[in-house]
Amino acid sequence: MENSMNYILEFKNITKEFPGVKALDQVSMRFAKGEVVALLGENGAGKSTLMKVLSGAYTRDSGDVILDGKALPKQYSTLDARDFGIAIIYQELSLLSELTVMENVYISHEPRKIGTLIDFKKMYDDTKTQLAKLEADQIINPKGKVGPLPLPQKQMVEIAKALALDCKVLVMDEPTTSLTNEEAEHLFGIIRTLQKAGITIIYISHRMNEIFEICDRAIVMRDGKVAGECIIADSTPDDIIQLMSGSVLQEDLVGTRTRRDKENSTPVLELEHVTDGGFIEDMNLTVYEGEVLGIGGLVGAKRTELMRMVCGVDPLVGGNVKIHGKPVHITNTSQAIENGIGYLSENRKEDGLSLGLSIEENTIQCDMSAAASKGFINWRKVHRISDGYIQKLKTKGTSSTKVVNLSGGNQQKVAIAKWLHAGCDLLVFDEPTRGIDVMAKAEIHRLIRNFASEKGKAAVVISSEANELVAVSDRVIIMNKGHITGELEAEELDQNHVMQYITNTKGR
């Protein structure tokens, strides 16, 4: 397809610098009409920055963006990009919940009657037409509000927005992160339909199986440059990983699993008959010193709700919680931290980090005592603490870098640094590698295992990915609607076993 030379989009020598960071360095790449191209790279490789240049959110320092044979101006807005035919669907969807579907689809370019009056009938009919292209006109009501829609339908509304703008290039950033397998397959069908219509799709994902299912080609970035590209049909996942990292990933943590001596294990966390007064009733669970306990289950299993309750985020209605054998009463996150429990939220941007603050300010948020001197913050100590974690976690940035300017993987490393600095004995990692590239994922898995191996400590990992549970855990429990429905010890852990328990097909 690329050999047809019918390029709809070209980047030529794009450079973009931020204070202390050269985010893009002479980046050149091109995309054919109707092509699905995976844009890959470790977190911080420059993918998001390049797409923000394309969308008009960032102004490039130098280089050219050529769309459909015409050079775009050096500086243009996101509205200009929309008018050019460029649409981007981010992980965090940009829909207005209180508006209707059709108002979202045609926002800021509503069809008009004579004068300035909005033609709502035409808006309704046109929205139905766009949804019909996605085979969604029978399930999504153009006059219904967007807020109550499930995520897959919200994504369809975002795609309908792009179609309504007659987009030529559609960027999809981690579109399947929160979708079930069935929902993801439906999305892939939509992508193939868009491709047949001649729309070029730039697909950003860290999931190799998806890339090999729907993409024609992969372009890999590393350290702000193009590291290489490959035709998917002629490549393997290892080929792509090698381009991303410069080496082949070998993540084998199985040999480091803690095989617990049940008779002599020391509990770090004990839950006795805990309940939230709703879905979780009479829950009993023990997490032992030195282990990583994985928690798996389908959407609605109440894994996150259980651990949020333990960590003081949500109220505990009944039952007992013990830390190192001592009963504790936890009603908020501050009390949880005081008792040695930390919770790394699955939503790092809303619950885990202060995006407008620097790396060092985020790092010391949960414990400022080590950086205090005579009642004041000693910023020299803060720098030293922060620099130590930057080096340990291989975070790309300096202590003064604002977290909002970091990639998703590096933001996650800052969130982890915050909790490592808090000195907790039990850390709960909720979807710790969601939206993170394979290399950063391996690093985070090792960080979790290293943390749990320290004396008196343990970790809990909540994950929707069976392979992640197998990679990082010593023991896995499976939950369904607030109850434990299965448990696998170290010697039983493999992906098939975990999936059988999650899908309730064990023994069938």
Secondary structure, 3 states (H helix, E strand, C coil): CHHHCCEEEEEEEEEEEECCEEEEEEEEEEEECCCEEEEEECCCCCHHHHHHHHHCCCCCCEEEEEECCEECCCCCCHHHHHHHCEEEECCCCCCCCCCEHHHHHCCCCCCECCCCCECHHHHHHHHHHHHHHCCCCCCCCCCCECCCCCHHHHHHHHHHHHHHCCCCEEEEECCCCCCCHHHHHHHHHHHHHHHHCCCEEEEECCCHHHHHHHCCEEEEEECCEEEEEEEHHHCCHHHHHHHHHCCCCCCCCHHHCCCCCCCCCCEEEEEEEEECCCCCCCEEEEEECCCEEEEECCCCCCHHHHHHHHCCCCCCCEEEEEECCEEECCCCHHHHHHCCEEEECCCHHHHHCCCCCEHHHHHCCCCCHHHEECCEECHHHHHHHHHHHHHHHCCCCCCCCEHHHCCHHHHHHHHHHHHHHCCCCEEEEECCCCCCCHHHHHHHHHHHHHHHCCCCCEEEEECCCHHHHHHHCCEEEEEECCEEEEEECHHHCCHHHHHHHHCCCCCC
